[in-house]
Amino acid sequence: MKIVFATKNEGKVKEIKEMLEGMDIDLISLNHYNHVPEISEDGKSFFENAFKKAKIVSEFTGENVLADDSGLSVDILNGSPGIYSARYAGDEATDEENNNKLLANLKDVSPQKRTASFFCALVLYNKDGNYNYFEGRWDGQIIDERRGENGFGYDPIFFVPELKLTAAELPALIKNKVSHRGQAFARLKQVLEKNINK
């Protein structure tokens, strides 16, 4: 089964391939196509953004398409950065700049009030126009000290109390099981296995 993953980020594709290992799926990125339309992520939710990407890319490629949108929601900041997670400190912001802005906004907030969740919305859009939607949520809290070398984005300051580690300190094998993305992909896998085994 061929699936186009709506991203040009090969690191992300590699992570997803690891999650889908052992399945008869040919997962390719948008780097295999020329003149892919620019898609502005102007939805009001993670689902809207993921759905828009999946639908447009499926119509463009004529293939089954997988798209995700994910981000961090901090409770005391009314869910910010939310859908703006990747560009919290500006359109071209680095992970470091986004982390700095978040920590500055939390500087007077006590540790126990820094609860946060990572969310992942995942849409599998079939070329016949039907789609499946999956989501995952990973709870933790934001800490001041950056810890760990793995992962990206807010991972070094996202602390998981049950594991007593930040997301960036977790080995990929564990992170892929427990993370928001891991949860959403586990649900996707169940649906793909049914379709492949038909």
C-alpha positions in Angstrom: 0.0 0.0 0.0 1.5 3.3 -1.0 1.0 6.3 1.2 2.3 9.9 0.7 3.2 11.6 4.0 2.4 15.3 3.6 5.8 16.6 4.7 9.2 17.5 3.3 10.8 16.7 6.6 12.7 13.4 6.0 13.5 13.1 9.7 9.8 13.0 10.4 9.3 10.4 7.6 12.1 8.2 9.2 10.3 8.4 12.6 7.0 7.4 11.0 8.6 4.5 9.1 10.0 3.2 12.4 6.5 3.3 13.9 5.0 1.4 10.9 7.8 -1.1 10.7 6.8 -4.6 9.6 3.8 -3.4 7.6 3.6 -3.6 3.9 3.5 0.1 3.3 5.5 2.2 0.9 5.7 5.6 2.7 7.1 8.5 0.7 7.5 12.2 1.4 6.5 15.3 -0.7 10.1 15.4 -1.9 9.2 12.9 -4.5 6.9 15.5 -6.2 7.5 18.7 -8.1 5.3 21.8 -7.8 3.5 20.7 -4.7 1.0 23.5 -3.8 1.8 25.7 -0.9 -0.6 25.0 1.9 -1.3 27.6 4.6 -2.1 26.1 7.9 -4.9 28.5 8.8 -7.2 26.1 10.5 -8.5 26.8 14.0 -7.6 23.3 15.3 -4.9 20.6 14.8 -7.6 18.5 13.1 -8.5 21.2 10.6 -4.8 21.8 9.6 -4.1 18.0 9.2 -7.3 17.5 7.2 -6.6 20.4 4.9 -3.1 19.2 4.2 -4.2 15.6 3.6 -7.0 16.5 1.2 -5.1 19.0 -0.9 -2.1 16.6 -1.2 -4.3 13.7 -2.1 -6.1 15.7 -4.8 -2.7 16.8 -6.1 -0.9 13.4 -6.1 -3.9 11.1 -6.7 -2.7 8.9 -3.8 -3.6 7.9 -0.2 -2.2 10.7 2.0 -1.3 10.9 5.6 -1.0 14.3 7.3 -0.5 15.3 10.9 -0.6 18.5 12.9 0.7 18.6 16.4 1.7 21.0 19.1 1.9 21.9 22.7 -0.9 23.2 24.8 -0.1 24.8 28.2 -3.0 25.0 30.6 -2.2 28.3 32.4 -1.6 30.0 29.0 -5.2 29.1 27.9 -3.9 26.4 25.6 -1.1 28.4 24.0 1.1 27.9 21.9 -1.4 25.4 20.5 -1.7 25.4 16.7 1.1 28.1 16.6 3.6 25.8 18.4 6.1 25.7 15.5 5.9 29.5 15.0 5.3 30.7 18.5 8.2 33.2 18.5 7.7 34.1 14.8 7.3 32.5 11.4 10.9 31.5 11.1 11.5 30.8 14.8 14.0 28.2 15.9 13.1 25.6 18.5 15.4 27.5 20.9 13.5 30.8 20.3 10.1 29.1 20.8 11.4 27.5 24.1 12.7 30.8 25.3 9.4 32.6 24.6 7.5 29.9 26.4 9.8 29.9 29.5 9.6 33.8 29.6 5.8 33.6 29.6 5.9 31.1 32.5 8.6 32.7 34.6 6.3 33.7 37.5 4.3 30.4 37.4 5.0 27.8 40.1 6.1 24.3 38.9 2.8 22.6 39.9 0.8 25.0 37.7 2.9 24.4 34.6 0.8 21.5 33.4 0.9 21.0 29.6 -0.1 18.4 26.9 1.3 17.5 23.5 -1.5 16.9 21.0 -1.3 15.1 17.6 -4.1 15.0 15.0 -3.6 12.5 12.2 -5.6 12.2 9.1 -5.4 9.4 6.5 -7.2 10.7 3.4 -8.0 8.0 0.8 -8.0 8.7 -2.9 -11.7 7.8 -3.0 -12.4 10.8 -0.7 -13.0 8.9 2.5 -10.8 9.6 5.5 -9.9 8.3 9.0 -9.0 10.5 11.9 -6.8 9.6 14.9 -5.5 11.6 17.8 -3.2 11.3 20.7 -2.5 13.3 23.9 0.5 13.2 26.1 0.4 15.0 29.5 3.4 16.5 31.4 4.7 19.8 32.7 7.1 22.5 31.6 10.4 22.8 33.4 13.0 25.6 33.2 16.0 23.4 32.8 16.6 22.0 29.3 17.3 18.3 29.5 18.2 15.6 26.9 19.6 15.4 23.4 16.8 13.5 21.6 13.7 14.8 20.0 13.0 18.4 18.8 10.8 21.3 19.5 9.7 21.6 23.1 10.9 18.1 24.1 13.8 19.3 26.3 11.5 21.3 28.6 8.5 18.9 28.5 8.8 16.8 31.7 6.9 13.5 32.0 6.3 12.9 35.8 5.6 9.1 35.5 8.9 8.6 33.7 10.8 11.3 35.6 12.4 12.3 32.3 11.9 15.0 29.7 10.7 14.0 26.2 14.2 14.7 25.0 15.7 12.2 27.5 13.6 9.3 26.3 15.0 6.7 23.9 13.2 6.7 20.6 11.7 3.2 21.2 9.9 4.4 24.4 9.0 7.8 23.1 7.4 6.3 20.0 5.1 4.2 22.3 4.0 6.8 24.8 4.1 10.1 23.0 1.0 11.9 21.5 2.3 10.9 18.0 2.9 7.3 19.1 -0.6 7.0 20.4 -2.2 8.4 17.2 0.0 6.1 15.0 -0.9 3.0 17.1 -4.6 3.7 16.3 -3.7 4.3 12.6 -1.8 1.0 12.5 -4.9 -0.9 13.7 -6.9 0.5 10.8 -4.1 -0.1 8.2 -3.7 -3.7 9.3 -7.4 -4.3 8.7 -7.2 -2.7 5.3 -4.0 -4.5 4.2 -5.3 -7.9 5.4 -8.6 -7.5 3.5 
